Amino acid sequence: MEDAFEASAQKMREQGMSDVSIAQFKRLYTQWQHDDASSWIREDDVEPLQDVPSFHDVYKTIDHDQAVHAFAKTAFLKLNGGLGTSMGLDTAKSLLPVRRHKARRMRFIDIIIGQVMTARERLNVPLPLTLMNSFRTSQDTMKVIKHTKNFRQDDIPLEIVQHQEPKIDLSTGKPVEFPSDPTLEWCPPGHGDLFSTIWESGLLDALQDNGFEYLFISNSDNLGARPSRTLAQYFEDTGAPFMVEVANRTEADRKGGHFVRDKKTGRLVLREMTQVHENDQDAAQDISRHPYFNTNSIWVRVDALKDMLARYDGVLPLPVIQNYKTVDPTDPDSTKVIQLETAMGAAIGHFDGAICVQVDRMRFLPVKTTDDLFIMRSDRFHLTDSYEMEDGNYLFPDVRLDPRYYHNMEDFNERFPYSIPSLAAANSVTIRGDWTFGHNVVFYGDAVLEDEGKPSYVPNGEFVGPQGIEPDDWMW
C-alpha cells in the first residue's frame, strides 16, 4: 500500500500540490485501503434527528431590523468546482444558461451575482462573494466575474481553488495513466476539500481582518440557497458554531444523506447511504423516523472553523466517500478508477453544539441532471427582479426523460429548439424515445410519450397527457 500511495504522492508533488493536499489524500487513501465495518454508522448507535425548528418558527422570533447587523457580518461562499459531467458538459456547470430574464440569458453565475448585488444594494451590506473553483472551472468562471458590470470586491478573495488528486486505477491502487488526455487523470476530492482549501488560502484571516464573523456556504447549482438575513440573525442568536439547513424528506429523498445524533458523543453526524449497513436500510430510509435530509447549505462561525482547522493542521478527519467511475466519464470502456472524496456536511460531527434548521424547498433547488433543468427552464418558475427562482408551491412534477436522447445538454437543447413545454398542469412527465418539440406544447396530468422506434415530433400547440398527444377530434 505504501509503495502504491507513494506513486500518487510523487505525482502530486510533480504537479506542484502542497503538503496539506498530499496529507489529506494520504488520509483518504489509507482509510480506503483499510475499509471495514468501522465505516458503518449503525442504527442502534444513533438517535433520529427530530423536531428541528423551521424557518417559519425562526422568522417569528427575530428582530428583522436588527438582523441586518448580523447579515453585515456574513460572507458568502459558493462551491463552484463541478463541470456538470453528468449532463455531458466540459465547462463549469455554473456557466450553463438557466432561463431568460428581461430578454437576457441568465446563467447560474449571473443569478448568483444578481442575488449578491441585490442584497448589497437593498440592505446596504458588504456581503463578499467567494467562489471555490476547481482547476477546471477557475479560468472560465473568473473571466465572467471580472467582466460583470458594477460587480466589485476588494479585500476578500473572489476565488479560492480547491485541490486536485489522482484518480486511482482500481486494478493496481496506483495513479491511473491516460496519455490521450492527461487532464482526466485528475479529479477534485469532493466538497469536503473546502476546509483544507480555506485553511491554505488565508480566507479566514481575510474575513476576520475585515470584521466578518459568519460564513454561509452552498452549492452553485442550488439557486434556492440565497443569502438570508433571517438565518444570519438566527445563527447569531443561537451561539452555535455550525448550522446546516435541512429539508423535509419525501419518498424521492429517502436514499439521500441525513443527520442523526451519535449516542456516545451527543453530536450530530451526517450519515450517507453508503454508510448504512444492509440490516439498517429500512430504518434509514424510513422518512417518518428520519424526516430531514441534508441540503448542503452550511453556516459556520469563522473563529470556530479557524480553531477547528488549526487543531487538525488543516485536514479534518472526514469519512471517505468511494466514487467508482471510469477515467474518461464519457467512455464506459475506459480504465476503471476510484475517486476518493469527502462531504463538507460531515464536518458537523466535529463541533459541539452544532444545530440544524429546517427550510422550505424554495431554498433547495439543485440542478444535477437534465431532468432538473427541464423543470427549472419551464413555466413553473419565474425569475424575479431580486433574482429569486419563484414558484407557487415548490412541489414539482416527477420528470423522467429518456437518457438515450436527453442526458447530454447538446442532445437536450436540440430536442427543445424553441422552449420547454408548459408544466403548469403536469403531475408527471415521462418521455420514452426520441421526441423533438415544437412551439407552445403543453403537458398535463401524468403525461407520457412512448418510444415509436424512430425520431418523432410533437407539433406546435399540442397537448400531451396520459394517452400521449391528444387527438384533434372530440368524442361526444
C-alpha positions as CSV (number, residue, x, y, z in Angstrom):
1,M,0.0,0.0,0.0
2,E,2.8,2.4,0.9
3,D,4.5,2.0,-2.5
4,A,1.2,2.5,-4.3
5,F,0.5,5.6,-2.3
6,E,4.0,7.0,-2.8
7,A,3.4,6.9,-6.6
8,S,0.4,9.1,-6.1
9,A,2.3,11.4,-3.7
10,Q,5.1,11.8,-6.2
11,K,2.7,12.6,-8.9
12,M,1.1,15.3,-6.7
13,R,4.5,16.8,-5.9
14,E,5.3,17.0,-9.6
15,Q,2.0,18.8,-10.2
16,G,3.0,21.3,-7.6
17,M,0.5,20.2,-5.0
18,S,1.0,21.3,-1.4
19,D,2.0,19.2,1.7
20,V,-1.5,19.8,3.1
21,S,-3.2,18.4,0.0
22,I,-0.9,15.4,-0.1
23,A,-1.5,14.7,3.7
24,Q,-5.3,14.9,3.0
25,F,-5.1,12.5,0.2
26,K,-3.0,10.1,2.2
27,R,-5.6,10.0,4.9
28,L,-8.3,9.2,2.4
29,Y,-6.1,6.6,0.6
30,T,-5.3,4.9,3.9
31,Q,-8.9,4.8,5.0
32,W,-9.9,3.3,1.7
33,Q,-7.3,0.6,1.9
34,H,-8.4,-0.4,5.4
35,D,-12.1,0.0,4.8
36,D,-14.0,-2.3,7.1
37,A,-17.1,-2.4,9.3
38,S,-15.9,0.6,11.3
39,S,-17.2,2.8,8.4
40,W,-20.8,1.8,9.2
41,I,-23.0,4.2,11.2
42,R,-25.3,1.6,12.8
43,E,-28.9,2.5,13.6
44,D,-28.6,1.2,17.2
45,D,-25.7,3.7,17.8
46,V,-27.6,6.8,16.8
47,E,-30.8,8.7,17.6
48,P,-33.0,10.1,14.9
49,L,-33.0,13.9,14.4
50,Q,-36.5,15.1,15.3
51,D,-38.3,18.4,15.9
52,V,-35.9,20.7,14.1
53,P,-37.0,24.4,14.3
54,S,-38.4,25.6,10.9
55,F,-37.6,28.8,9.1
56,H,-41.2,30.0,9.7
57,D,-40.7,29.5,13.5
58,V,-37.4,31.3,13.4
59,Y,-38.8,34.2,11.4
60,K,-41.3,35.0,14.2
61,T,-38.6,35.2,16.8
62,I,-36.1,37.6,15.4
63,D,-35.8,41.4,15.2
64,H,-35.7,41.9,11.5
65,D,-34.3,45.4,11.8
66,Q,-31.5,44.0,14.0
67,A,-31.0,41.1,11.5
68,V,-29.3,43.5,9.1
69,H,-26.4,43.8,11.5
70,A,-25.8,40.1,11.6
71,F,-26.1,40.0,7.9
72,A,-23.5,42.7,7.6
73,K,-21.0,40.3,9.3
74,T,-21.8,37.5,6.9
75,A,-19.7,36.4,3.9
76,F,-21.0,34.1,1.1
77,L,-19.1,31.2,-0.4
78,K,-20.3,29.2,-3.4
79,L,-18.9,25.8,-4.3
80,N,-18.2,26.0,-8.0
81,G,-15.9,23.1,-8.8
82,G,-18.3,21.0,-10.8
83,L,-18.0,20.6,-14.6
84,G,-21.5,19.1,-15.0
85,T,-20.2,15.9,-16.5
86,S,-23.5,14.2,-15.5
87,M,-25.0,16.4,-18.3
88,G,-22.2,15.9,-20.8
89,L,-20.6,19.3,-20.1
90,D,-16.9,20.1,-20.2
91,T,-17.2,23.6,-18.6
92,A,-18.3,24.8,-15.3
93,K,-21.9,24.0,-14.6
94,S,-22.4,27.5,-13.4
95,L,-21.9,28.8,-16.9
96,L,-25.0,26.8,-18.1
97,P,-27.9,29.0,-19.1
98,V,-30.9,28.5,-16.8
99,R,-33.5,30.8,-18.3
100,R,-34.1,34.3,-19.6
101,H,-34.9,37.4,-17.6
102,K,-36.0,40.6,-19.4
103,A,-34.6,39.2,-22.7
104,R,-31.2,38.5,-21.1
105,R,-29.8,35.0,-21.0
106,M,-29.2,34.1,-17.3
107,R,-26.6,31.5,-16.3
108,F,-26.2,30.1,-12.8
109,I,-23.3,32.5,-12.2
110,D,-25.4,35.5,-13.4
111,I,-28.2,34.7,-11.0
112,I,-25.8,34.2,-8.1
113,I,-24.1,37.6,-8.7
114,G,-27.6,39.2,-9.1
115,Q,-28.6,37.8,-5.6
116,V,-25.4,39.2,-4.1
117,M,-25.7,42.6,-5.7
118,T,-29.4,42.9,-4.8
119,A,-28.6,42.2,-1.1
120,R,-25.8,44.7,-1.1
121,E,-27.9,47.5,-2.7
122,R,-31.2,46.9,-0.8
123,L,-29.7,46.2,2.7
124,N,-26.5,48.3,2.4
125,V,-24.3,45.3,3.5
126,P,-20.9,44.4,2.0
127,L,-21.7,40.6,1.5
128,P,-18.5,39.5,-0.1
129,L,-18.7,36.6,-2.5
130,T,-16.0,33.9,-2.8
131,L,-16.1,31.0,-5.3
132,M,-14.4,27.8,-4.6
133,N,-13.4,26.8,-8.1
134,S,-11.6,23.7,-9.3
135,F,-8.6,23.6,-11.6
136,R,-11.1,23.0,-14.4
137,T,-13.6,25.8,-13.6
138,S,-11.4,28.7,-12.4
139,Q,-10.4,30.3,-15.7
140,D,-13.8,30.4,-17.4
141,T,-15.7,31.4,-14.3
142,M,-13.4,34.2,-13.2
143,K,-13.5,35.6,-16.7
144,V,-17.2,36.0,-16.3
145,I,-16.9,37.6,-12.9
146,K,-14.3,40.1,-13.9
147,H,-16.4,41.2,-16.9
148,T,-19.6,41.7,-14.9
149,K,-20.6,45.3,-14.9
150,N,-20.9,47.0,-11.5
151,F,-19.6,44.0,-9.5
152,R,-16.7,45.0,-7.4
153,Q,-15.0,43.5,-4.4
154,D,-11.8,44.4,-2.5
155,D,-10.0,42.9,0.5
156,I,-11.9,39.5,0.3
157,P,-10.7,37.0,-2.3
158,L,-13.1,36.4,-5.2
159,E,-11.9,32.8,-5.5
160,I,-10.1,30.0,-3.8
161,V,-9.0,27.0,-5.9
162,Q,-9.7,23.6,-4.4
163,H,-7.1,20.8,-4.5
164,Q,-6.8,18.1,-7.1
165,E,-5.9,14.5,-6.6
166,P,-5.0,11.5,-8.8
167,K,-7.7,9.1,-9.9
168,I,-6.7,5.6,-8.7
169,D,-6.6,2.7,-11.0
170,L,-8.7,0.1,-9.3
171,S,-6.6,-2.8,-10.6
172,T,-3.3,-1.5,-9.2
173,G,-4.0,1.0,-6.5
174,K,-1.7,3.4,-8.3
175,P,-2.5,6.7,-10.1
176,V,-4.2,6.0,-13.4
177,E,-2.5,6.8,-16.7
178,F,-4.4,8.2,-19.6
179,P,-1.9,9.6,-22.2
180,S,-4.6,10.7,-24.7
181,D,-5.9,13.3,-22.2
182,P,-3.7,13.6,-19.0
183,T,-6.1,16.1,-17.5
184,L,-8.5,13.2,-17.0
185,E,-6.0,11.6,-14.7
186,W,-7.0,14.1,-12.0
187,C,-10.2,14.8,-10.1
188,P,-11.3,17.1,-7.2
189,P,-11.5,15.4,-3.8
190,G,-15.2,16.2,-3.1
191,H,-16.6,19.3,-1.5
192,G,-15.2,18.3,1.9
193,D,-11.9,19.6,0.5
194,L,-13.4,23.0,1.1
195,F,-11.9,23.1,4.6
196,S,-8.3,22.4,3.8
197,T,-8.6,24.8,0.8
198,I,-9.9,27.5,3.1
199,W,-7.1,26.8,5.5
200,E,-4.4,27.2,3.0
201,S,-6.0,30.2,1.1
202,G,-5.9,32.6,4.1
203,L,-9.6,33.3,3.5
204,L,-10.4,33.1,7.2
205,D,-7.8,35.6,8.2
206,A,-9.0,38.0,5.5
207,L,-12.6,37.6,6.7
208,Q,-11.6,38.3,10.4
209,D,-9.4,41.2,9.4
210,N,-12.4,42.8,7.7
211,G,-14.9,42.2,10.5
212,F,-16.8,39.2,9.1
213,E,-17.9,36.6,11.7
214,Y,-20.1,34.2,9.7
215,L,-19.7,32.3,6.5
216,F,-22.6,30.9,4.5
217,I,-21.6,28.1,2.2
218,S,-23.7,26.5,-0.5
219,N,-23.5,24.8,-4.0
220,S,-23.5,27.0,-7.1
221,D,-26.1,24.7,-8.7
222,N,-28.6,25.3,-5.9
223,L,-30.2,28.7,-6.8
224,G,-32.5,28.4,-3.8
225,A,-29.6,28.9,-1.4
226,R,-29.7,32.7,-1.3
227,P,-28.2,34.9,1.3
228,S,-30.7,35.3,4.2
229,R,-30.6,38.0,6.9
230,T,-33.2,35.9,8.8
231,L,-31.0,32.9,9.0
232,A,-27.9,35.1,9.7
233,Q,-29.6,36.6,12.7
234,Y,-30.9,33.2,13.9
235,F,-27.4,31.7,13.6
236,E,-26.0,34.6,15.7
237,D,-28.7,34.3,18.3
238,T,-28.1,30.6,18.8
239,G,-24.4,30.9,19.5
240,A,-23.9,27.6,17.6
241,P,-20.6,27.2,15.9
242,F,-22.1,25.3,12.9
243,M,-25.6,25.1,11.4
244,V,-26.9,23.1,8.5
245,E,-30.1,23.8,6.5
246,V,-32.2,20.6,6.2
247,A,-35.5,20.0,4.4
248,N,-38.3,17.5,4.9
249,R,-37.6,14.2,3.2
250,T,-40.1,12.8,0.7
251,E,-40.1,9.3,-0.8
252,A,-37.9,10.7,-3.6
253,D,-35.3,11.8,-1.0
254,R,-35.3,8.6,1.1
255,K,-31.9,7.5,-0.2
256,G,-30.2,10.8,0.4
257,G,-27.8,11.8,3.2
258,H,-29.5,12.7,6.6
259,F,-28.4,13.7,10.0
260,V,-28.5,11.6,13.2
261,R,-27.2,12.1,16.7
262,D,-24.4,9.9,18.0
263,K,-25.5,8.3,21.3
264,K,-21.9,8.3,22.7
265,T,-20.9,11.8,21.9
266,G,-24.2,13.6,21.6
267,R,-23.0,15.2,18.4
268,L,-24.9,15.4,15.1
269,V,-23.5,13.2,12.4
270,L,-24.1,13.2,8.6
271,R,-25.0,9.7,7.5
272,E,-24.8,9.0,3.8
273,M,-26.5,5.9,2.5
274,T,-23.1,4.4,1.7
275,Q,-22.5,4.4,5.5
276,V,-25.7,2.4,6.2
277,H,-25.4,-1.3,6.9
278,E,-27.6,-3.5,4.8
279,N,-29.5,-4.5,8.0
280,D,-30.3,-0.9,8.7
281,Q,-31.5,0.1,5.2
282,D,-35.2,0.0,6.0
283,A,-34.8,2.2,9.2
284,A,-32.5,4.7,7.4
285,Q,-35.0,5.1,4.5
286,D,-38.0,5.5,6.8
287,I,-38.9,9.2,6.3
288,S,-41.1,9.2,9.4
289,R,-38.2,8.1,11.6
290,H,-35.5,10.2,9.8
291,P,-37.6,13.1,8.5
292,Y,-34.9,15.5,7.3
293,F,-32.2,15.5,4.5
294,N,-29.1,17.5,4.1
295,T,-29.3,20.4,1.6
296,N,-25.6,21.0,1.8
297,S,-26.1,24.7,2.8
298,I,-24.0,25.5,5.8
299,W,-23.5,28.4,8.2
300,V,-20.2,28.4,10.2
301,R,-18.6,30.8,12.6
302,V,-15.3,32.0,11.2
303,D,-13.5,31.8,14.6
304,A,-14.8,28.3,15.4
305,L,-13.8,27.0,12.0
306,K,-10.4,28.5,12.3
307,D,-9.8,26.9,15.7
308,M,-11.0,23.5,14.5
309,L,-8.8,23.6,11.4
310,A,-5.8,24.6,13.5
311,R,-6.4,21.6,15.7
312,Y,-6.0,19.3,12.7
313,D,-3.4,21.2,10.7
314,G,-5.9,22.0,8.1
315,V,-7.1,18.4,7.4
316,L,-10.3,17.5,9.1
317,P,-10.7,13.7,9.5
318,L,-13.9,13.3,7.5
319,P,-15.3,9.9,6.3
320,V,-14.1,8.8,2.9
321,I,-16.6,8.5,0.1
322,Q,-15.7,6.0,-2.6
323,N,-16.8,7.1,-6.0
324,Y,-16.3,4.4,-8.7
325,K,-16.1,5.7,-12.3
326,T,-14.1,5.3,-15.5
327,V,-11.1,7.5,-16.2
328,D,-13.0,9.0,-19.1
329,P,-16.5,9.6,-17.8
330,T,-17.9,9.6,-21.4
331,D,-16.3,6.2,-22.2
332,P,-17.6,3.3,-20.1
333,D,-14.9,1.1,-21.6
334,S,-12.0,3.2,-20.3
335,T,-10.0,2.2,-17.3
336,K,-12.0,1.7,-14.1
337,V,-10.9,4.1,-11.4
338,I,-11.9,5.2,-7.9
339,Q,-12.1,8.8,-6.8
340,L,-11.7,9.4,-3.0
341,E,-13.9,12.2,-1.7
342,T,-15.3,13.7,1.4
343,A,-18.5,15.6,2.1
344,M,-18.4,19.0,3.8
345,G,-21.6,18.4,5.8
346,A,-19.7,15.6,7.6
347,A,-17.8,18.3,9.5
348,I,-20.8,18.8,11.7
349,G,-19.6,15.8,13.7
350,H,-16.6,17.8,15.0
351,F,-18.5,20.7,16.5
352,D,-20.1,20.5,19.9
353,G,-23.4,22.4,19.9
354,A,-23.9,22.2,16.1
355,I,-27.5,22.6,15.0
356,C,-29.9,22.2,12.1
357,V,-32.7,24.5,10.8
358,Q,-35.5,23.2,8.6
359,V,-36.1,25.2,5.4
360,D,-38.7,25.0,2.7
361,R,-38.0,23.6,-0.8
362,M,-37.7,27.2,-2.0
363,R,-34.1,27.1,-0.5
364,F,-33.3,23.8,-2.1
365,L,-33.4,23.9,-6.0
366,P,-30.5,21.8,-7.2
367,V,-29.8,21.0,-10.8
368,K,-28.0,17.7,-11.0
369,T,-29.4,16.3,-14.3
370,T,-31.2,17.5,-17.4
371,D,-34.5,16.3,-15.7
372,D,-33.9,19.0,-13.1
373,L,-33.0,21.6,-15.7
374,F,-36.2,20.7,-17.6
375,I,-38.2,21.9,-14.7
376,M,-36.0,25.0,-14.0
377,R,-36.4,26.2,-17.5
378,S,-40.2,25.7,-17.6
379,D,-43.1,27.9,-16.8
380,R,-43.1,26.5,-13.3
381,F,-40.5,29.2,-12.4
382,H,-40.3,33.0,-12.6
383,L,-37.0,34.7,-12.1
384,T,-37.8,37.9,-10.1
385,D,-36.1,41.2,-10.1
386,S,-34.4,40.1,-6.9
387,Y,-33.0,37.0,-8.7
388,E,-35.2,34.6,-6.8
389,M,-36.4,31.5,-8.6
390,E,-40.0,31.8,-7.7
391,D,-42.7,29.1,-7.9
392,G,-46.2,28.8,-6.4
393,N,-45.7,25.8,-4.1
394,Y,-42.3,24.3,-5.0
395,L,-43.9,20.9,-5.5
396,F,-42.7,19.8,-8.9
397,P,-43.8,17.1,-11.3
398,D,-41.8,13.9,-11.4
399,V,-39.8,14.2,-14.7
400,R,-38.2,11.2,-16.4
401,L,-36.6,11.9,-19.8
402,D,-35.1,9.1,-21.8
403,P,-31.4,9.2,-21.0
404,R,-30.5,8.0,-24.5
405,Y,-31.7,11.3,-26.0
406,Y,-31.8,13.9,-23.2
407,H,-28.9,13.0,-20.9
408,N,-26.4,15.4,-22.6
409,M,-27.0,19.1,-22.9
410,E,-26.3,19.1,-26.7
411,D,-29.0,16.4,-27.3
412,F,-31.3,18.1,-24.8
413,N,-31.1,21.5,-26.5
414,E,-31.6,20.0,-29.9
415,R,-34.9,18.4,-28.9
416,F,-36.3,21.6,-27.3
417,P,-35.3,24.1,-30.0
418,Y,-37.9,26.7,-29.0
419,S,-38.7,26.4,-25.3
420,I,-39.6,23.8,-22.6
421,P,-43.2,22.7,-22.9
422,S,-45.6,24.1,-20.2
423,L,-45.6,22.1,-17.0
424,A,-48.2,24.1,-15.1
425,A,-50.8,21.4,-15.3
426,A,-48.5,18.4,-15.2
427,N,-48.3,15.9,-12.3
428,S,-45.5,13.9,-14.0
429,V,-43.7,13.8,-17.4
430,T,-42.3,10.6,-18.9
431,I,-40.6,10.7,-22.3
432,R,-39.5,7.4,-23.8
433,G,-37.8,7.5,-27.2
434,D,-36.5,10.3,-29.4
435,W,-39.0,13.2,-29.4
436,T,-38.5,16.8,-30.6
437,F,-40.9,19.6,-29.5
438,G,-42.4,22.5,-31.4
439,H,-43.7,25.8,-30.0
440,N,-46.2,26.1,-27.1
441,V,-46.6,22.4,-26.3
442,V,-48.5,21.7,-23.0
443,F,-48.0,18.8,-20.7
444,Y,-50.9,17.9,-18.3
445,G,-51.7,15.2,-15.8
446,D,-49.4,12.2,-15.9
447,A,-48.1,13.0,-19.4
448,V,-46.4,10.1,-21.3
449,L,-44.8,9.9,-24.7
450,E,-43.9,6.3,-25.8
451,D,-41.0,5.3,-27.9
452,E,-42.1,5.0,-31.5
453,G,-38.8,3.4,-32.6
454,K,-37.9,6.4,-34.7
455,P,-37.3,10.1,-34.3
456,S,-40.8,11.7,-33.6
457,Y,-42.2,15.2,-33.3
458,V,-44.7,17.0,-31.2
459,P,-46.2,19.8,-33.4
460,N,-46.8,23.4,-32.3
461,G,-49.5,23.9,-29.7
462,E,-50.2,20.3,-29.0
463,F,-51.4,18.9,-25.6
464,V,-49.7,15.9,-24.2
465,G,-51.4,13.8,-21.5
466,P,-51.7,10.3,-20.1
467,Q,-52.6,9.0,-23.6
468,G,-49.8,10.8,-25.4
469,I,-50.6,13.6,-27.9
470,E,-54.2,14.5,-27.6
471,P,-56.3,13.6,-30.8
472,D,-57.7,16.5,-32.8
473,D,-61.3,15.0,-32.8
474,W,-63.7,15.1,-29.9
475,M,-65.7,12.2,-28.7
476,W,-69.3,13.1,-27.7
